[in-house]
């Protein structure tokens, strides 16, 4: 966060989310006034709009979990796609390694 105003709005939104209160621009502004923090008038509304329809508690809980919200693009589940390509890639890597070793032997580096 680059500015004091952004950070103050983030903290205000977290306070509201912790108290299970709807996050609105007016409520963020109320908290900011109580904390004697002066921000540009557009910041509280901007943050409220950005968090509209989002569960902040779930967002904080799932940070870094890597859990996808829906299916992977193309409709195929990621684990199945990864499982299909992994053996082929491993065979290619083994083949390349063997070819590399053979070419080293041919040059007298073996």
C-alpha positions, 0 to 999 in steps of 0.5 A, spaced: 500 500 500 502 506 497 498 511 501 496 512 508 489 513 505 489 506 502 491 503 508 486 507 513 481 504 508 483 497 508 483 497 516 476 500 516 474 495 511 477 489 516 474 492 522 467 492 519 468 485 516 470 483 523 464 485 526 460 482 521 457 489 518 456 491 511 462 494 508 459 501 505 463 507 503 459 511 509 461 506 514 468 506 512 468 514 512 465 514 519 471 509 522 476 514 519 472 520 522 473 517 529 480 515 528 481 522 525 484 520 519 483 525 513 482 521 506 480 524 499 472 523 499 473 518 493 477 513 497 471 510 502 466 509 496 472 506 492 473 501 497 466 499 498 465 498 491 471 494 490 469 489 496 461 489 494 459 482 494 465 479 496 466 475 503 472 479 506 473 473 512 473 468 506 478 472 502 483 473 508 482 465 510 483 463 503 489 467 502 495 463 499 491 456 499 491 455 492 484 453 492 480 454 485 473 457 485 471 453 479 473 449 474 479 450 470 479 453 463 476 449 458 472 445 462 477 439 464 479 439 471 487 441 472 489 434 476 486 430 471 490 434 465 496 434 469 496 427 470 495 425 463 501 430 461 506 428 466 508 421 464 509 423 457 514 429 459 517 424 464 519 419 458 521 425 453 526 427 459 529 420 460 530 419 452 533 426 452 538 425 457 540 418 454 541 421 448 545 426 451 549 421 454 550 417 448 552 423 444 557 425 450 560 418 449 561 419 442 565 425 443 570 422 448 567 425 454 564 419 457 
